[in-house]
Amino acid sequence: MKAHDGMYIDGAWRPAGGRDTIPVVNPADEQIIAHVPAGTAEDVDAAVRAARAALPAWAATAPAERAARIAALRDVLVARKDEIAATVTAELGAPLPFSQAVHAGVPVLVAGSYAELAASYAFEEKVGNSTVYAEPVGVVGAITPWNYPLHQIVAKVAPALAAGCTVVLKPAEDTPLTAQLFAEAVHEAGVPAGVFNLVTGLGPVAGQALAEHDGVDLVSFTGSTAVGKQIGATAGAAVKRVALELGGKSANVILPSADLARAVAVGVANVMGNSGQTCSAWTRMLVHTSQYDEAVALAAEAAAKYGDRIGPLVNAKQHARVRGYIEKGVAEGARLVAGGPEVPREQGYFVSPTVFADVTPEMTIAQEEIFGPVVSLIRYEDEDDALRIANGTVYGLAGAVWAGDEAEAVAFARRMDTGQVDINGGRFNPLAPFGGYKQSGVGRELGSHGLTEYLQTKSLQF
């Protein structure tokens, strides 16, 4: 697609306030494919003002009409799925089949779910002698990451629109072209002017201006825990609501009764998807000591199959960061059984699928989020030991449990300090709440729980 040289504000593409631009780089060949404007605080202010002006009418719009606009948006995303997939592949580097199935496909499911929820949600209920109303929180500042550029946008914008909120979006600077495509889709779907606004730019400039703006009632942020803490502190000073979806270091717990071969294969695949750039990836594989050596061999074999099937990392900084973690793993005594820090290709930000054995829970690679195609195998002695290790990080976003008996897996999962757990390879559910415990965030996305993040309650007593 041809990049826009302005911001989408109040229903139209408008010139940016400054002259600076941000290069968009294809991580597969390191070539610049486009430039987008670097938004200023003035651009953010114009977008927020447009959103505030549009808020009363949109909040008063019947839920059925809001549902119709979201359904129309879903239909546009379906019609433009090939263009979306190609754009994500160009700016993120994901292989085209993955972009088609996940990056273009999942947002359609999520948008469709909110079209249905907007039409069916009980925005009003009787409680004794009171009538309780669920009302939009107001103007939402949405700050989204690069790893799932369209999904993260839709997961914030769709429920906000369903709730009756208006939105200003600041997407990641690495993947702004997908955000511009989304703005085009919003326009084509007939969403009223000012209800959705887009400002591209750098986090410390446009993102900070959006988080600090007095006209923003809620900041919804997905990204690193460090930045999430800054946004939380800024919002707290203003008594402003936040929804924070942050980092993860999820445990894949394989109990002795599980189908070991399947659990290991699916576990490795889970980490290799999107080149490991997934906050909920099961990067710690916990295996009973009696099955550990077999699991290591299976994991190494599984990882070898992904050598030419995963895309590059998103940029040079991420490339250096992931390779640095692999080097640190070796330095701290973990044993490489697949991959390593060596660059597998002369061009592009590629990292080999990597598997570590002999990882202990206190190692850096077992505690910190790597955000690359790196799996760490950790042995445990019994279930209590496995639980201690699984819960032994500052994160609590996702995880997995495998067992021959489903009840056994559920019992273990209920003891895990994490927001979402897949049992024996459970399928993705766009209606299930997604979000974390501990430093993995505040609030939930997806389904009815995601919708309530953008609502506030008012009660009238009779």
C-alpha positions as CSV (number, residue, x, y, z in Angstrom):
1,M,0.0,0.0,0.0
2,K,1.0,3.6,-0.5
3,A,1.6,5.3,2.9
4,H,-0.4,8.3,3.9
5,D,1.6,11.4,4.6
6,G,-0.9,12.8,7.2
7,M,-3.0,11.8,10.2
8,Y,-6.5,10.5,10.1
9,I,-8.4,13.0,12.3
10,D,-12.1,13.8,12.4
11,G,-12.9,11.6,9.4
12,A,-10.2,12.8,7.0
13,W,-6.5,12.6,6.3
14,R,-4.9,15.8,7.4
15,P,-1.4,17.2,7.1
16,A,0.9,16.4,10.1
17,G,1.9,19.2,12.4
18,G,5.6,18.6,11.9
19,R,7.9,17.7,9.0
20,D,9.7,14.7,10.6
21,T,9.0,11.3,9.3
22,I,9.6,7.7,10.4
23,P,11.1,5.1,8.0
24,V,9.3,1.8,7.8
25,V,11.8,-1.0,7.2
26,N,11.1,-4.5,5.8
27,P,12.9,-6.7,8.4
28,A,13.5,-9.5,5.9
29,D,15.8,-7.4,3.7
30,E,16.4,-4.3,5.8
31,Q,15.1,-2.0,3.0
32,I,13.0,1.1,3.7
33,I,9.6,0.6,2.1
34,A,7.8,3.8,3.2
35,H,7.8,6.8,5.5
36,V,5.0,8.0,7.8
37,P,4.7,11.2,9.7
38,A,6.2,11.5,13.1
39,G,3.3,12.9,15.1
40,T,3.7,15.8,17.5
41,A,1.8,16.7,20.7
42,E,-0.1,19.2,18.5
43,D,-1.3,16.3,16.3
44,V,-2.4,14.3,19.4
45,D,-4.2,17.3,20.7
46,A,-6.1,17.8,17.5
47,A,-7.1,14.1,17.5
48,V,-8.2,14.2,21.1
49,R,-10.3,17.3,20.5
50,A,-12.0,15.6,17.5
51,A,-12.7,12.5,19.6
52,R,-14.2,14.6,22.4
53,A,-16.4,16.5,20.0
54,A,-17.7,13.3,18.5
55,L,-18.2,11.6,21.9
56,P,-21.7,12.8,22.9
57,A,-23.4,11.8,19.6
58,W,-21.6,8.4,19.4
59,A,-22.3,7.6,23.1
60,A,-26.0,8.4,22.4
61,T,-26.1,6.2,19.3
62,A,-28.2,3.1,19.8
63,P,-26.2,-0.1,20.5
64,A,-27.7,-1.7,17.4
65,E,-26.3,1.1,15.2
66,R,-22.9,0.8,16.8
67,A,-23.1,-2.9,16.2
68,A,-23.9,-2.3,12.5
69,R,-20.8,-0.1,12.1
70,I,-18.6,-2.7,13.7
71,A,-20.1,-5.4,11.5
72,A,-19.4,-3.2,8.5
73,L,-15.8,-2.7,9.6
74,R,-15.5,-6.5,9.9
75,D,-16.7,-6.9,6.4
76,V,-14.2,-4.4,5.1
77,L,-11.4,-6.3,6.8
78,V,-12.6,-9.5,5.2
79,A,-12.6,-7.8,1.8
80,R,-9.1,-6.4,2.2
81,K,-7.6,-9.4,3.9
82,D,-5.0,-10.1,1.2
83,E,-3.8,-6.5,1.3
84,I,-3.7,-6.6,5.1
85,A,-1.6,-9.8,5.1
86,A,0.8,-8.5,2.5
87,T,1.3,-5.3,4.4
88,V,1.9,-7.1,7.7
89,T,4.4,-9.3,6.0
90,A,6.2,-6.3,4.5
91,E,6.6,-4.3,7.7
92,L,6.7,-7.1,10.4
93,G,8.3,-9.9,8.4
94,A,5.8,-12.6,9.3
95,P,5.7,-15.3,6.6
96,L,2.7,-14.7,4.3
97,P,0.7,-17.8,5.2
98,F,1.0,-16.8,8.9
99,S,-0.1,-13.3,8.1
100,Q,-3.1,-14.5,6.1
101,A,-4.2,-17.0,8.8
102,V,-3.4,-15.0,12.0
103,H,-2.6,-11.4,11.3
104,A,-5.5,-10.9,8.9
105,G,-7.8,-13.7,10.1
106,V,-8.0,-13.3,13.9
107,P,-9.0,-9.6,13.8
108,V,-12.0,-10.5,11.7
109,L,-13.2,-13.0,14.4
110,V,-12.6,-10.4,17.1
111,A,-14.4,-7.6,15.2
112,G,-17.3,-10.0,14.6
113,S,-17.6,-10.9,18.2
114,Y,-17.9,-7.2,19.2
115,A,-20.5,-6.6,16.5
116,E,-22.6,-9.3,18.2
117,L,-21.8,-8.1,21.8
118,A,-22.7,-4.5,21.0
119,A,-26.1,-5.7,19.9
120,S,-26.8,-8.1,22.8
121,Y,-25.0,-6.6,25.8
122,A,-27.2,-5.5,28.7
123,F,-26.3,-1.8,29.0
124,E,-29.1,-1.4,31.5
125,E,-30.3,-3.6,34.4
126,K,-32.6,-3.5,37.4
127,V,-31.1,-4.1,40.8
128,G,-33.7,-3.9,43.6
129,N,-35.0,-0.3,43.6
130,S,-32.2,0.9,41.3
131,T,-31.6,1.0,37.6
132,V,-28.0,0.5,36.7
133,Y,-26.6,1.9,33.5
134,A,-23.3,0.9,31.7
135,E,-22.1,4.0,30.1
136,P,-19.0,4.7,27.9
137,V,-15.9,5.8,29.9
138,G,-15.3,8.5,27.3
139,V,-12.3,9.2,25.1
140,V,-9.8,6.2,24.8
141,G,-6.2,6.6,24.1
142,A,-5.1,3.3,22.5
143,I,-1.4,2.6,22.2
144,T,-0.6,-0.6,20.4
145,P,2.5,-2.8,19.7
146,W,4.1,-4.1,16.6
147,N,4.0,-7.8,17.1
148,Y,0.3,-8.3,16.2
149,P,-0.4,-4.9,14.7
150,L,-4.0,-5.4,13.5
151,H,-5.2,-7.8,16.2
152,Q,-4.1,-5.4,19.0
153,I,-5.8,-2.5,17.3
154,V,-9.1,-4.4,16.8
155,A,-8.9,-5.8,20.3
156,K,-9.0,-2.2,21.7
157,V,-10.9,-0.2,19.1
158,A,-13.8,-2.7,18.5
159,P,-14.9,-2.9,22.2
160,A,-14.3,0.8,22.7
161,L,-16.7,1.6,19.8
162,A,-19.2,-1.1,21.1
163,A,-19.2,0.7,24.5
164,G,-19.9,4.1,22.9
165,C,-16.4,5.5,23.4
166,T,-14.4,7.4,20.9
167,V,-10.7,6.6,20.2
168,V,-7.4,8.1,19.4
169,L,-4.9,5.4,18.2
170,K,-1.1,5.6,18.4
171,P,0.3,2.5,16.8
172,A,3.8,1.2,17.0
173,E,6.3,3.0,14.8
174,D,7.5,-0.3,13.3
175,T,4.1,-1.2,11.9
176,P,2.2,2.0,11.0
177,L,1.1,0.9,7.5
178,T,-1.3,-1.7,9.0
179,A,-2.7,1.0,11.2
180,Q,-3.3,3.3,8.2
181,L,-5.0,0.4,6.4
182,F,-7.3,0.1,9.5
183,A,-8.1,3.8,9.4
184,E,-9.1,3.4,5.7
185,A,-11.3,0.4,6.7
186,V,-13.0,2.5,9.5
187,H,-13.7,5.2,7.0
188,E,-15.1,2.8,4.4
189,A,-17.3,1.2,7.1
190,G,-19.1,4.5,7.7
191,V,-17.9,5.1,11.3
192,P,-18.8,8.8,11.9
193,A,-16.1,11.4,11.8
194,G,-14.1,11.9,15.0
195,V,-15.2,8.6,16.5
196,F,-11.8,7.0,15.4
197,N,-8.6,9.0,14.9
198,L,-5.1,7.9,14.1
199,V,-1.8,9.6,15.0
200,T,1.4,7.9,13.9
201,G,4.6,8.7,15.8
202,L,7.2,7.8,18.4
203,G,6.3,6.5,21.8
204,P,8.2,9.1,23.8
205,V,6.6,11.9,21.8
206,A,3.1,11.0,20.5
207,G,2.5,8.1,22.9
208,Q,3.5,10.2,25.9
209,A,1.4,13.1,24.8
210,L,-1.6,10.8,24.4
211,A,-1.2,9.2,27.8
212,E,-0.8,12.6,29.5
213,H,-3.6,14.4,27.7
214,D,-6.3,15.8,30.0
215,G,-9.0,15.0,27.3
216,V,-8.3,11.2,27.5
217,D,-10.4,9.3,30.0
218,L,-8.7,5.9,29.6
219,V,-5.4,4.7,28.3
220,S,-5.3,1.2,26.8
221,F,-1.7,0.1,26.3
222,T,-0.1,-3.1,25.2
223,G,3.6,-3.4,25.4
224,S,6.5,-3.8,27.8
225,T,6.1,-3.9,31.5
226,A,8.6,-1.0,31.9
227,V,6.5,1.3,29.7
228,G,3.3,0.1,31.3
229,K,4.6,1.1,34.7
230,Q,5.3,4.6,33.3
231,I,1.8,4.9,31.8
232,G,0.2,3.6,35.0
233,A,2.1,6.2,37.1
234,T,1.1,9.0,34.7
235,A,-2.6,7.9,34.7
236,G,-2.5,7.5,38.5
237,A,-1.4,11.0,39.0
238,A,-4.5,12.2,37.0
239,V,-6.8,9.5,38.5
240,K,-7.3,8.2,34.9
241,R,-8.2,4.7,34.1
242,V,-5.8,2.3,32.4
243,A,-6.0,-1.1,30.8
244,L,-2.5,-2.6,30.6
245,E,-1.5,-5.8,28.7
246,L,2.1,-6.3,29.4
247,G,4.9,-8.9,29.4
248,G,4.9,-12.6,30.0
249,K,7.1,-15.6,30.7
250,S,4.6,-18.3,30.4
251,A,5.1,-21.9,31.6
252,N,4.2,-24.9,29.6
253,V,3.8,-27.6,32.3
254,I,4.0,-31.2,31.0
255,L,2.8,-33.6,33.7
256,P,4.1,-37.2,33.6
257,S,0.8,-38.6,32.4
258,A,0.7,-36.4,29.3
259,D,1.3,-37.4,25.7
260,L,4.9,-36.1,25.8
261,A,5.6,-36.1,22.1
262,R,2.5,-34.0,21.4
263,A,3.0,-31.7,24.3
264,V,6.6,-30.9,23.3
265,A,5.8,-30.5,19.6
266,V,2.9,-28.1,20.2
267,G,4.9,-26.3,22.8
268,V,7.8,-25.6,20.5
269,A,5.4,-24.6,17.7
270,N,3.7,-22.2,20.1
271,V,7.0,-20.3,20.7
272,M,8.1,-20.3,17.1
273,G,4.9,-18.7,15.8
274,N,5.4,-15.0,14.9
275,S,9.2,-15.7,15.4
276,G,8.6,-15.9,19.1
277,Q,7.4,-12.3,19.2
278,T,4.3,-13.2,21.3
279,C,3.8,-12.0,24.9
280,S,1.8,-15.1,25.8
281,A,4.3,-17.6,24.3
282,W,5.0,-20.7,26.4
283,T,8.8,-20.0,26.6
284,R,9.4,-22.1,29.7
285,M,8.8,-25.9,29.1
286,L,8.6,-27.7,32.5
287,V,9.2,-31.4,32.3
288,H,9.4,-34.1,35.0
289,T,12.9,-35.3,35.6
290,S,12.0,-38.9,34.5
291,Q,11.1,-37.6,31.0
292,Y,13.5,-34.7,30.7
293,D,16.1,-36.2,28.4
294,E,13.5,-37.5,26.0
295,A,11.8,-34.1,26.0
296,V,15.1,-32.3,25.2
297,A,15.6,-34.6,22.2
298,L,12.1,-34.1,21.0
299,A,12.3,-30.3,21.4
300,A,15.6,-30.1,19.5
301,E,14.1,-32.2,16.7
302,A,10.9,-30.1,16.6
303,A,12.9,-26.8,16.5
304,A,15.0,-28.0,13.6
305,K,11.9,-28.1,11.4
306,Y,11.4,-24.4,11.8
307,G,14.8,-23.3,10.4
308,D,13.4,-21.9,7.2
309,R,9.8,-21.5,8.3
310,I,9.9,-18.5,10.6
311,G,10.3,-14.9,9.7
312,P,12.8,-12.3,10.9
313,L,12.6,-10.3,14.1
314,V,11.0,-6.9,13.7
315,N,14.1,-4.6,13.8
316,A,17.8,-4.4,14.4
317,K,17.3,-3.6,18.1
318,Q,15.1,-6.6,18.7
319,H,17.6,-8.7,16.7
320,A,20.5,-7.7,18.9
321,R,18.4,-8.1,22.1
322,V,17.4,-11.7,21.4
323,R,20.9,-12.7,20.3
324,G,22.1,-11.1,23.6
325,Y,19.8,-13.2,25.6
326,I,20.9,-16.4,23.8
327,E,24.6,-15.5,24.6
328,K,23.6,-14.8,28.2
329,G,22.0,-18.2,28.5
330,V,25.2,-19.9,27.3
331,A,27.2,-17.8,29.7
332,E,25.1,-18.7,32.7
333,G,25.4,-22.4,32.0
334,A,22.4,-23.4,29.9
335,R,23.1,-26.0,27.2
336,L,22.3,-25.2,23.6
337,V,20.6,-28.2,21.8
338,A,19.3,-26.2,18.8
339,G,20.0,-22.9,17.3
340,G,22.2,-20.2,18.9
341,P,23.3,-16.6,18.5
342,E,24.9,-17.0,15.1
343,V,23.1,-15.1,12.3
344,P,21.6,-17.6,9.9
345,R,21.4,-15.3,6.9
346,E,23.5,-12.4,5.6
347,Q,20.5,-10.1,5.2
348,G,17.5,-9.6,7.4
349,Y,17.0,-9.7,11.2
350,F,16.8,-13.5,11.4
351,V,17.5,-15.7,14.4
352,S,17.7,-19.5,14.4
353,P,15.0,-21.4,16.3
354,T,16.8,-22.0,19.6
355,V,16.3,-24.6,22.4
356,F,18.1,-24.5,25.7
357,A,18.4,-27.5,28.1
358,D,19.7,-27.6,31.6
359,V,18.0,-24.3,32.4
360,T,17.5,-23.5,36.0
361,P,14.7,-21.3,37.3
362,E,16.9,-18.5,38.5
363,M,18.7,-18.0,35.1
364,T,18.0,-14.8,33.2
365,I,16.5,-16.7,30.2
366,A,14.1,-18.3,32.7
367,Q,13.0,-15.0,34.3
368,E,13.0,-12.3,31.6
369,E,10.9,-12.0,28.5
370,I,13.1,-12.6,25.5
371,F,10.5,-12.1,22.7
372,G,12.2,-14.3,20.2
373,P,12.2,-18.0,19.0
374,V,13.8,-19.3,22.2
375,V,12.5,-22.3,24.3
376,S,14.0,-23.1,27.8
377,L,13.5,-26.6,29.1
378,I,13.4,-26.8,32.9
379,R,13.2,-30.0,34.9
380,Y,11.0,-30.5,38.0
381,E,10.8,-33.2,40.7
382,D,7.1,-33.3,41.5
383,E,4.0,-31.2,41.1
384,D,4.7,-28.9,43.9
385,D,8.1,-28.2,42.5
386,A,6.6,-27.6,39.0
387,L,4.1,-25.2,40.5
388,R,6.8,-23.3,42.4
389,I,8.8,-22.9,39.1
390,A,5.7,-22.0,37.1
391,N,4.7,-19.3,39.5
392,G,8.3,-18.1,40.1
393,T,8.5,-15.1,37.9
394,V,7.1,-11.5,38.1
395,Y,4.8,-12.4,35.2
396,G,1.4,-14.2,35.0
397,L,0.0,-13.8,31.5
398,A,-0.6,-17.2,30.1
399,G,0.5,-20.8,30.2
400,A,-0.3,-24.4,29.4
401,V,-0.8,-27.7,31.2
402,W,-0.7,-31.2,29.7
403,A,-1.9,-34.4,31.4
404,G,-3.5,-37.7,30.5
405,D,-6.5,-36.8,32.6
406,E,-8.2,-33.5,31.9
407,A,-9.2,-33.1,35.6
408,E,-5.6,-33.5,36.6
409,A,-4.6,-30.7,34.2
410,V,-7.4,-28.4,35.4
411,A,-6.5,-29.0,39.1
412,F,-2.9,-27.9,38.4
413,A,-4.0,-24.9,36.2
414,R,-6.2,-23.6,38.9
415,R,-3.1,-23.3,41.2
416,M,-1.2,-21.3,38.6
417,D,-0.8,-17.5,39.1
418,T,-1.7,-16.6,35.5
419,G,-4.6,-15.1,33.6
420,Q,-5.1,-17.7,30.8
421,V,-4.1,-21.4,30.6
422,D,-4.6,-23.8,27.7
423,I,-5.4,-27.4,28.7
424,N,-4.0,-30.1,26.5
425,G,-3.6,-27.7,23.6
426,G,-6.9,-25.9,23.9
427,R,-7.9,-23.8,20.9
428,F,-7.9,-20.0,20.8
429,N,-11.2,-18.5,21.9
430,P,-11.9,-14.9,20.8
431,L,-14.6,-14.6,23.5
432,A,-12.4,-15.7,26.4
433,P,-10.9,-12.9,28.6
434,F,-7.2,-12.3,28.0
435,G,-4.9,-10.5,30.4
436,G,-2.5,-11.2,33.3
437,Y,-1.8,-11.5,36.9
438,K,1.1,-9.7,38.7
439,Q,3.3,-7.6,36.4
440,S,1.6,-8.9,33.3
441,G,-1.0,-6.2,33.4
442,V,-4.2,-4.7,34.6
443,G,-7.6,-5.5,33.0
444,R,-8.8,-7.9,30.3
445,E,-9.2,-7.9,26.6
446,L,-11.6,-9.8,24.3
447,G,-15.2,-10.9,24.9
448,S,-17.6,-9.3,27.3
449,H,-14.7,-8.8,29.9
450,G,-12.9,-6.7,27.3
451,L,-16.1,-4.7,26.7
452,T,-16.5,-3.8,30.4
453,E,-13.0,-2.2,30.4
454,Y,-14.5,0.7,28.4
455,L,-17.7,1.1,30.5
456,Q,-18.5,2.9,33.7
457,T,-21.6,2.4,35.9
458,K,-24.3,4.8,37.0
459,S,-27.1,3.8,39.3
460,L,-30.5,5.6,39.7
461,Q,-32.5,4.8,42.8
462,F,-36.3,4.9,42.8
